[in-house]
Amino acid sequence: MIKTEQAIYTVIENGNITSPSGFQAGGAPIGIRKHNKLDLGWVYSEVPASAAGVYTLNAFRAAPLLVTEESILEDGKLQGLLVNSGIANACTGKEGLVNAYTMRQAFAEQVGISVKHAAIASTGLIGVQLPMDKVMTGIQAIETDGEADDFAQAILTTDTCTKQLAVSVEIDGIPITIGGAAKGSGMIHPNMATMLAFVTTDAVIPADVLQQQLKTTTDQSYNMITVDGDTSTNDMVLVLANGKAGNKELNPKHPEWKKFCAAFQYVSQELAKKIARDGEGATKLVEIRVQQAQSAEEARKIGKSVVASSLVKAAVYGADPNWGRIITAAGYSGATFSPDKISVWLGDVLVVQEGTPVSFDEVEASENLKQDTVVITIDLQEGNAEATAWGCDLSYDYVKINASYRT
């Protein structure tokens, strides 16, 4: 059990997107990806669910994203979700948009839901039309009673592992469950990236409240990760709340609202960290903790800037305690702070104190940079705000993977 100042929630062993009541999921190989890999996944709710979504800020927005946004705006409800991997259906013109609508219609008919309650998502190669014969054949074979692990596998591209979890939190004396699955490995950068995340809960919560909470949570989780500084065309986070738990309606006036928010935040943050840890070619998760900033926004600016720095990432890969790269990235972040107050730690080794370098054990500092999770702490001594950003190191394999992505 994990305890926080605001809530007590339980991490469910082998939890997934179907851990909340009333959700099913599955996946299948339909021939888009090579080697018979799973590449079509779906999620189904027994009843229409309150829905919320956040999307990429890239000017090139993929056709599936446009269609899904339209569905949610219809009445704030979703009951089913279809995802394909291997081809992004982005930058595909009118044909791509028609294909996205066709997928939504066929999926809705197959699982017996209203078309306005169906969402779709795609991830993979940009600028290529979907093989609609394979997609339609796959949709027609969908049975709502599938395996959640297959869904988590079907949404991957260059990922090396699935990313899923679930937690339980007691609200109104009733156990509420929040589950999720995500994908993302490359083209990951704050303000959404080539990542997809899907969260389900059996809580009773209206769509507008869910949307606001998702936006708040995204700024502290998915928008605080980076792998390579590239923001993609298909990024999307969707949340479905089907109300099957039967609690009193959740909103900011509910006496246990903060408990739900803490559990929801944990799921989103853990999914984001799993994406960062699985960055293409990555060997380590990098966590940047910014403390005593003037505001959370200033702290986030610095955290994002440092974790996105190619020089910092390369130094972490080589376990080189080159703290100059850290303060340089903080300096060009655009945040307001006093350079003569900043202190920096590599793990528990102090390397800069109030803007001045200090003597430190380089061997010990280097060992801290060799850990699976590398923690860099930056103390600004400017206020009480803080933020954490996550990323990964930059290895030779990143170039290898992306030099031959299409071939």
ROSEVEX-878399 format. One record per residue (C-alpha): x, z, y; residue in one letter; residue number from 0. Coordinates in Angstrom, 1 decimal, m for minus. Layout:
SITE       xx       zz       yy   resn   resi
SITE        X        Z        Y      A    NUM
...
//
This chain:
SITE       xx       zz       yy   resn   resi
SITE      0.0      0.0      0.0      M      0
SITE      1.3     m0.9      3.5      I      1
SITE      0.5      1.4      6.4      K      2
SITE      0.6      0.5     10.0      T      3
SITE     m0.4      2.4     13.2      E      4
SITE     m3.7      0.6     13.2      Q      5
SITE     m4.7      0.1      9.6      A      6
SITE     m4.2      0.7      6.0      I      7
SITE     m4.4     m2.4      3.8      Y      8
SITE     m3.3     m3.2      0.3      T      9
SITE     m1.3     m6.3     m0.7      V     10
SITE     m3.0     m7.8     m3.8      I     11
SITE     m0.7     m8.6     m6.6      E     12
SITE     m0.7    m12.4     m7.2      N     13
SITE     m3.2    m12.7     m4.4      G     14
SITE     m4.2    m16.2     m3.2      N     15
SITE     m6.8    m18.1     m1.3      I     16
SITE     m9.5    m17.4     m3.9      T     17
SITE     m9.0    m13.6     m3.9      S     18
SITE    m11.9    m13.1     m1.4      P     19
SITE    m15.3    m13.2     m3.0      S     20
SITE    m17.1    m16.5     m3.2      G     21
SITE    m14.2    m18.9     m2.9      F     22
SITE    m12.8    m21.4     m5.5      Q     23
SITE     m9.9    m23.8     m5.3      A     24
SITE     m8.1    m26.4     m7.3      G     25
SITE     m5.6    m29.2     m7.4      G     26
SITE     m4.9    m32.4     m9.3      A     27
SITE     m2.3    m35.3     m9.4      P     28
SITE     m3.8    m38.5     m8.2      I     29
SITE     m0.7    m40.6     m7.9      G     30
SITE      0.3    m40.4     m4.2      I     31
SITE      3.4    m38.4     m5.0      R     32
SITE      6.0    m39.4     m7.6      K     33
SITE      6.5    m37.8    m11.0      H     34
SITE      2.9    m36.9    m11.5      N     35
SITE      3.0    m34.0     m8.9      K     36
SITE     m0.2    m32.4     m7.8      L     37
SITE     m1.2    m34.0     m4.5      D     38
SITE     m4.9    m33.4     m4.0      L     39
SITE     m6.2    m29.9     m3.4      G     40
SITE     m9.6    m28.4     m2.5      W     41
SITE    m11.2    m25.1     m1.4      V     42
SITE    m14.9    m24.4     m1.9      Y     43
SITE    m17.1    m21.6     m0.6      S     44
SITE    m20.3    m20.6     m2.3      E     45
SITE    m22.0    m20.5      1.1      V     46
SITE    m21.3    m22.0      4.5      P     47
SITE    m18.6    m19.9      6.2      A     48
SITE    m17.8    m19.2      9.8      S     49
SITE    m14.8    m21.4     10.6      A     50
SITE    m12.0    m21.5     13.2      A     51
SITE     m9.1    m23.8     13.6      G     52
SITE     m5.9    m24.4     15.7      V     53
SITE     m4.1    m27.7     15.8      Y     54
SITE     m0.9    m29.4     16.8      T     55
SITE      0.0    m30.0     20.4      L     56
SITE      1.6    m33.3     19.6      N     57
SITE      0.0    m36.1     21.5      A     58
SITE     m0.2    m38.1     18.3      F     59
SITE     m2.9    m36.3     16.4      R     60
SITE     m3.5    m37.4     12.9      A     61
SITE     m6.9    m38.8     11.8      A     62
SITE     m7.8    m35.9      9.4      P     63
SITE     m7.2    m33.4     12.2      L     64
SITE     m9.7    m35.2     14.4      L     65
SITE    m12.3    m35.3     11.7      V     66
SITE    m11.9    m31.6     10.8      T     67
SITE    m12.1    m30.6     14.5      E     68
SITE    m15.3    m32.5     14.8      E     69
SITE    m16.7    m30.7     11.7      S     70
SITE    m16.0    m27.3     13.1      I     71
SITE    m17.3    m28.1     16.5      L     72
SITE    m20.6    m29.2     14.9      E     73
SITE    m21.9    m25.7     14.3      D     74
SITE    m18.8    m23.5     13.6      G     75
SITE    m19.3    m23.6      9.9      K     76
SITE    m17.3    m25.0      6.9      L     77
SITE    m18.0    m24.8      3.2      Q     78
SITE    m15.3    m27.1      1.7      G     79
SITE    m11.8    m28.3      2.4      L     80
SITE     m9.9    m31.3      1.0      L     81
SITE     m6.2    m31.8      1.4      V     82
SITE     m3.9    m34.5      0.2      N     83
SITE     m0.1    m34.5      0.3      S     84
SITE      2.4    m37.3      0.2      G     85
SITE      0.9    m39.4      3.1      I     86
SITE     m0.1    m37.9      6.4      A     87
SITE     m2.6    m40.5      7.5      N     88
SITE     m1.1    m40.3     11.0      A     89
SITE     m0.5    m43.2     13.4      C     90
SITE     m2.7    m45.3     11.1      T     91
SITE     m5.1    m46.7     13.7      G     92
SITE     m8.8    m47.4     13.1      K     93
SITE     m8.3    m47.9      9.4      E     94
SITE     m6.8    m44.4      9.1      G     95
SITE     m9.7    m42.8     10.9      L     96
SITE    m12.3    m44.7      8.8      V     97
SITE    m10.4    m43.5      5.7      N     98
SITE    m10.5    m39.9      6.9      A     99
SITE    m14.3    m40.1      7.5      Y    100
SITE    m14.7    m41.7      4.0      T    101
SITE    m12.7    m38.9      2.4      M    102
SITE    m14.9    m36.3      4.1      R    103
SITE    m18.1    m38.0      3.1      Q    104
SITE    m17.1    m38.5     m0.5      A    105
SITE    m15.8    m34.9     m0.9      F    106
SITE    m19.0    m33.4      0.6      A    107
SITE    m21.1    m35.4     m1.8      E    108
SITE    m18.9    m34.5     m4.8      Q    109
SITE    m19.2    m30.7     m4.2      V    110
SITE    m22.7    m30.8     m2.9      G    111
SITE    m22.3    m29.6      0.7      I    112
SITE    m23.3    m30.9      4.1      S    113
SITE    m20.8    m33.5      5.4      V    114
SITE    m20.6    m31.5      8.7      K    115
SITE    m19.4    m28.5      6.6      H    116
SITE    m16.5    m30.4      5.1      A    117
SITE    m12.9    m30.4      6.4      A    118
SITE     m9.9    m32.6      5.5      I    119
SITE     m6.2    m32.4      6.0      A    120
SITE     m3.3    m34.6      5.1      S    121
SITE      0.5    m34.1      5.1      T    122
SITE      3.4    m36.4      4.2      G    123
SITE      4.8    m39.7      5.4      L    124
SITE      3.6    m40.9      8.9      I    125
SITE      2.5    m44.4      9.5      G    126
SITE      1.3    m45.3      6.0      V    127
SITE     m2.2    m46.0      4.9      Q    128
SITE     m3.7    m43.8      2.2      L    129
SITE     m4.2    m45.5     m1.2      P    130
SITE     m8.0    m45.0     m1.0      M    131
SITE     m8.6    m46.2     m4.6      D    132
SITE     m6.5    m43.3     m5.9      K    133
SITE     m8.0    m40.8     m3.3      V    134
SITE    m11.6    m41.7     m4.2      M    135
SITE    m10.9    m41.5     m7.9      T    136
SITE     m9.4    m38.1     m7.4      G    137
SITE    m12.3    m36.9     m5.3      I    138
SITE    m14.8    m38.0     m7.9      Q    139
SITE    m13.1    m35.9    m10.6      A    140
SITE    m13.2    m32.7     m8.5      I    141
SITE    m14.9    m29.7    m10.1      E    142
SITE    m15.2    m26.6     m7.9      T    143
SITE    m14.1    m24.3    m10.6      D    144
SITE    m10.3    m24.9    m10.5      G    145
SITE     m7.1    m22.9    m10.2      E    146
SITE     m5.8    m21.5     m6.9      A    147
SITE     m2.2    m22.0     m7.9      D    148
SITE     m2.9    m25.7     m8.3      D    149
SITE     m4.2    m25.8     m4.7      F    150
SITE     m1.1    m24.1     m3.4      A    151
SITE      1.0    m26.6     m5.3      Q    152
SITE     m1.0    m29.7     m4.3      A    153
SITE     m0.5    m29.2     m0.6      I    154
SITE      3.3    m29.2     m0.7      L    155
SITE      5.7    m31.9      0.4      T    156
SITE      9.4    m31.1      0.6      T    157
SITE      8.7    m27.4      0.0      D    158
SITE     10.6    m25.7     m2.8      T    159
SITE      7.9    m23.1     m3.6      C    160
SITE      4.2    m22.3     m3.0      T    161
SITE      3.2    m19.9     m0.2      K    162
SITE      0.2    m17.7     m0.9      Q    163
SITE     m0.9    m14.1     m0.7      L    164
SITE     m3.9    m11.8     m0.1      A    165
SITE     m4.7     m8.3      1.1      V    166
SITE     m7.6     m6.0      0.9      S    167
SITE     m8.8     m3.7      3.8      V    168
SITE    m11.7     m1.3      3.8      E    169
SITE    m14.3     m1.9      6.5      I    170
SITE    m17.6      0.1      6.7      D    171
SITE    m16.5      1.6      3.4      G    172
SITE    m16.5     m1.9      1.8      I    173
SITE    m13.4     m3.7      0.6      P    174
SITE    m12.8     m6.9      2.5      I    175
SITE    m10.3     m9.4      1.3      T    176
SITE     m8.2    m11.9      3.2      I    177
SITE     m6.3    m14.6      1.3      G    178
SITE     m4.2    m17.6      2.3      G    179
SITE     m2.1    m20.5      1.3      A    180
SITE      0.3    m22.6      3.4      A    181
SITE      2.8    m25.4      3.3      K    182
SITE      5.7    m26.3      5.5      G    183
SITE      9.5    m26.8      5.1      S    184
SITE     10.6    m29.4      7.7      G    185
SITE      9.4    m30.5     11.1      M    186
SITE      8.6    m26.9     11.9      I    187
SITE      8.7    m25.6     15.5      H    188
SITE      6.7    m23.2     17.7      P    189
SITE      3.4    m24.6     19.1      N    190
SITE      2.5    m25.8     15.6      M    191
SITE      4.6    m28.1     13.4      A    192
SITE      4.3    m30.1     10.2      T    193
SITE      2.7    m27.1      8.6      M    194
SITE     m0.7    m26.4      7.1      L    195
SITE     m2.2    m23.0      6.6      A    196
SITE     m5.5    m22.1      5.2      F    197
SITE     m7.0    m18.5      5.3      V    198
SITE    m10.1    m17.3      3.6      T    199
SITE    m12.0    m14.0      3.9      T    200
SITE    m15.3    m12.6      2.7      D    201
SITE    m15.8    m10.7      5.9      A    202
SITE    m18.9    m11.0      8.1      V    203
SITE    m17.6    m12.3     11.4      I    204
SITE    m19.0    m14.9     13.8      P    205
SITE    m17.2    m18.2     14.4      A    206
SITE    m16.5    m17.6     18.1      D    207
SITE    m14.9    m14.2     17.4      V    208
SITE    m12.9    m15.6     14.5      L    209
SITE    m11.7    m18.5     16.7      Q    210
SITE    m10.4    m16.1     19.4      Q    211
SITE     m8.7    m13.9     16.8      Q    212
SITE     m7.0    m16.9     15.2      L    213
SITE     m5.6    m18.0     18.6      K    214
SITE     m4.2    m14.6     19.3      T    215
SITE     m2.8    m14.3     15.8      T    216
SITE     m1.2    m17.8     15.9      T    217
SITE      0.8    m16.9     19.0      D    218
SITE      2.3    m14.0     17.1      Q    219
SITE      2.9    m15.7     13.7      S    220
SITE      2.8    m19.5     13.2      Y    221
SITE      3.9    m20.2     16.7      N    222
SITE      6.9    m17.9     16.3      M    223
SITE      8.6    m19.9     13.6      I    224
SITE     11.0    m22.8     13.7      T    225
SITE     13.1    m24.8     11.2      V    226
SITE     14.4    m27.8     13.1      D    227
SITE     12.7    m28.1     16.5      G    228
SITE     10.3    m30.9     15.5      D    229
SITE      6.6    m30.7     16.1      T    230
SITE      4.5    m32.9     13.9      S    231
SITE      1.2    m34.8     14.0      T    232
SITE     m0.8    m33.0     11.4      N    233
SITE     m0.4    m29.3     12.0      D    234
SITE     m3.4    m27.2     11.3      M    235
SITE     m4.5    m23.6     10.6      V    236
SITE     m8.0    m23.2      9.3      L    237
SITE     m9.9    m19.9      8.6      V    238
SITE    m13.1    m19.6      6.7      L    239
SITE    m15.2    m16.3      6.6      A    240
SITE    m18.1    m16.5      4.2      N    241
SITE    m19.5    m13.0      4.7      G    242
SITE    m19.8    m12.3      1.0      K    243
SITE    m18.4     m8.8      1.4      A    244
SITE    m21.6     m7.7      3.3      G    245
SITE    m20.0     m5.5      5.9      N    246
SITE    m21.5     m5.0      9.4      K    247
SITE    m20.6     m7.9     11.7      E    248
SITE    m17.0     m7.7     12.9      L    249
SITE    m16.2     m8.1     16.6      N    250
SITE    m14.0     m6.3     19.1      P    251
SITE    m16.7     m3.6     19.6      K    252
SITE    m16.7     m2.7     15.9      H    253
SITE    m15.0      0.7     15.4      P    254
SITE    m12.8     m0.7     12.7      E    255
SITE    m12.0     m4.0     14.4      W    256
SITE     m8.3     m3.2     14.7      K    257
SITE     m8.0     m2.6     11.0      K    258
SITE     m9.3     m6.1     10.3      F    259
SITE     m7.0     m7.6     12.9      C    260
SITE     m4.0     m5.8     11.5      A    261
SITE     m4.7     m7.2      8.0      A    262
SITE     m5.5    m10.6      9.3      F    263
SITE     m2.2    m10.6     11.3      Q    264
SITE     m0.2     m9.5      8.2      Y    265
SITE     m1.5    m12.5      6.2      V    266
SITE     m0.8    m15.0      8.9      S    267
SITE      2.7    m13.5      9.7      Q    268
SITE      3.7    m13.4      6.0      E    269
SITE      2.6    m17.1      5.5      L    270
SITE      4.6    m18.0      8.6      A    271
SITE      7.7    m16.2      7.3      K    272
SITE      7.4    m17.9      3.9      K    273
SITE      7.4    m21.3      5.7      I    274
SITE     10.5    m20.3      7.7      A    275
SITE     12.3    m19.0      4.7      R    276
SITE     11.6    m22.2      2.8      D    277
SITE     13.0    m24.5      5.6      G    278
SITE     14.6    m27.7      4.3      E    279
SITE     18.0    m26.9      3.0      G    280
SITE     17.7    m23.2      4.1      A    281
SITE     19.6    m20.4      2.4      T    282
SITE     18.4    m17.5      4.6      K    283
SITE     15.5    m16.3      6.6      L    284
SITE     16.5    m15.5     10.2      V    285
SITE     14.6    m12.8     12.1      E    286
SITE     15.1    m12.4     15.8      I    287
SITE     13.7     m9.2     17.2      R    288
SITE     13.5     m9.0     21.0      V    289
SITE     12.9     m5.5     22.4      Q    290
SITE     12.2     m3.9     25.8      Q    291
SITE     11.2     m7.1     27.6      A    292
SITE      9.2     m7.4     30.8      Q    293
SITE      6.3     m8.9     28.8      S    294
SITE      5.4    m10.2     25.4      A    295
SITE      5.6    m13.8     26.8      E    296
SITE      9.2    m13.3     28.0      E    297
SITE     10.1    m11.7     24.7      A    298
SITE      8.6    m14.7     22.8      R    299
SITE     10.5    m17.2     25.0      K    300
SITE     13.9    m15.6     24.1      I    301
SITE     13.0    m15.1     20.4      G    302
SITE     12.0    m18.8     20.0      K    303
SITE     15.0    m20.0     21.9      S    304
SITE     17.5    m18.1     19.9      V    305
SITE     16.0    m18.9     16.5      V    306
SITE     15.7    m22.6     17.4      A    307
SITE     19.3    m23.0     18.5      S    308
SITE     21.2    m25.3     16.1      S    309
SITE     24.4    m23.5     17.0      L    310
SITE     23.0    m20.1     16.1      V    311
SITE     21.5    m21.5     12.9      K    312
SITE     24.8    m23.1     11.9      A    313
SITE     26.7    m19.8     12.6      A    314
SITE     24.3    m17.9     10.4      V    315
SITE     24.8    m20.4      7.6      Y    316
SITE     28.6    m19.9      7.9      G    317
SITE     28.2    m16.1      8.3      A    318
SITE     30.2    m16.5     11.6      D    319
SITE     29.4    m13.5     14.0      P    320
SITE     29.6    m15.8     17.0      N    321
SITE     27.4    m13.7     19.3      W    322
SITE     28.2    m16.0     22.3      G    323
SITE     25.7    m18.6     20.9      R    324
SITE     23.0    m16.0     20.8      I    325
SITE     23.3    m14.9     24.4      I    326
SITE     23.6    m18.5     25.5      T    327
SITE     20.3    m19.4     23.8      A    328
SITE     18.7    m16.4     25.4      A    329
SITE     20.1    m17.5     28.8      G    330
SITE     18.5    m21.0     28.7      Y    331
SITE     15.2    m19.7     27.3      S    332
SITE     13.6    m19.7     30.7      G    333
SITE     12.8    m16.0     30.4      A    334
SITE     13.5    m13.5     33.2      T    335
SITE     16.0    m10.8     32.4      F    336
SITE     19.2     m9.2     33.7      S    337
SITE     22.3    m10.4     31.8      P    338
SITE     24.1     m7.2     32.5      D    339
SITE     21.5     m5.2     30.6      K    340
SITE     21.3     m7.2     27.4      I    341
SITE     22.6     m5.7     24.1      S    342
SITE     22.8     m7.6     20.8      V    343
SITE     23.1     m6.4     17.2      W    344
SITE     23.9     m8.5     14.1      L    345
SITE     22.1     m6.4     11.5      G    346
SITE     23.2     m2.9     12.4      D    347
SITE     26.4     m4.0     14.0      V    348
SITE     26.5     m3.8     17.8      L    349
SITE     28.3     m6.8     19.3      V    350
SITE     27.2     m6.8     22.9      V    351
SITE     26.3     m3.7     25.0      Q    352
SITE     24.8     m4.1     28.4      E    353
SITE     26.1     m7.6     28.9      G    354
SITE     29.7     m6.7     27.8      T    355
SITE     31.3     m7.5     24.4      P    356
SITE     32.3     m4.5     22.4      V    357
SITE     34.8     m4.1     19.6      S    358
SITE     33.2     m4.4     16.2      F    359
SITE     34.1     m4.9     12.5      D    360
SITE     33.9     m8.7     12.0      E    361
SITE     33.9     m8.4      8.3      V    362
SITE     30.9     m6.0      8.3      E    363
SITE     29.1     m8.3     10.8      A    364
SITE     29.8    m11.3      8.7      S    365
SITE     28.4     m9.5      5.6      E    366
SITE     25.2     m8.9      7.5      N    367
SITE     24.9    m12.6      8.1      L    368
SITE     25.2    m13.3      4.4      K    369
SITE     22.0    m11.4      3.5      Q    370
SITE     18.9    m13.2      2.3      D    371
SITE     17.2    m12.0      5.5      T    372
SITE     19.4    m12.0      8.6      V    373
SITE     18.2     m9.7     11.4      V    374
SITE     19.4    m10.2     15.0      I    375
SITE     18.2     m7.7     17.6      T    376
SITE     18.2     m8.3     21.3      I    377
SITE     17.5     m5.4     23.6      D    378
SITE     16.8     m6.4     27.2      L    379
SITE     16.1     m2.9     28.8      Q    380
SITE     13.6     m4.5     31.1      E    381
SITE     10.3     m3.1     29.9      G    382
SITE      8.2     m2.1     26.9      N    383
SITE      7.2     m5.5     25.4      A    384
SITE      8.6     m7.0     22.2      E    385
SITE      8.3    m10.0     20.0      A    386
SITE      9.7    m11.3     16.7      T    387
SITE     10.6    m14.9     15.9      A    388
SITE     11.5    m16.4     12.5      W    389
SITE     13.6    m19.3     11.4      G    390
SITE     16.3    m20.3      9.0      C    391
SITE     19.9    m21.3      8.9      D    392
SITE     21.1    m24.9      9.2      L    393
SITE     22.8    m26.2      6.1      S    394
SITE     24.3    m29.5      4.9      Y    395
SITE     21.3    m30.0      2.7      D    396
SITE     19.0    m30.3      5.7      Y    397
SITE     20.7    m33.6      6.6      V    398
SITE     20.7    m34.8      3.0      K    399
SITE     17.0    m34.2      2.6      I    400
SITE     15.9    m35.9      5.9      N    401
SITE     18.4    m38.8      5.6      A    402
SITE     16.5    m40.0      2.5      S    403
SITE     13.0    m38.7      3.1      Y    404
SITE     11.4    m42.2      2.8      R    405
SITE     13.6    m43.4     m0.1      T    406
//
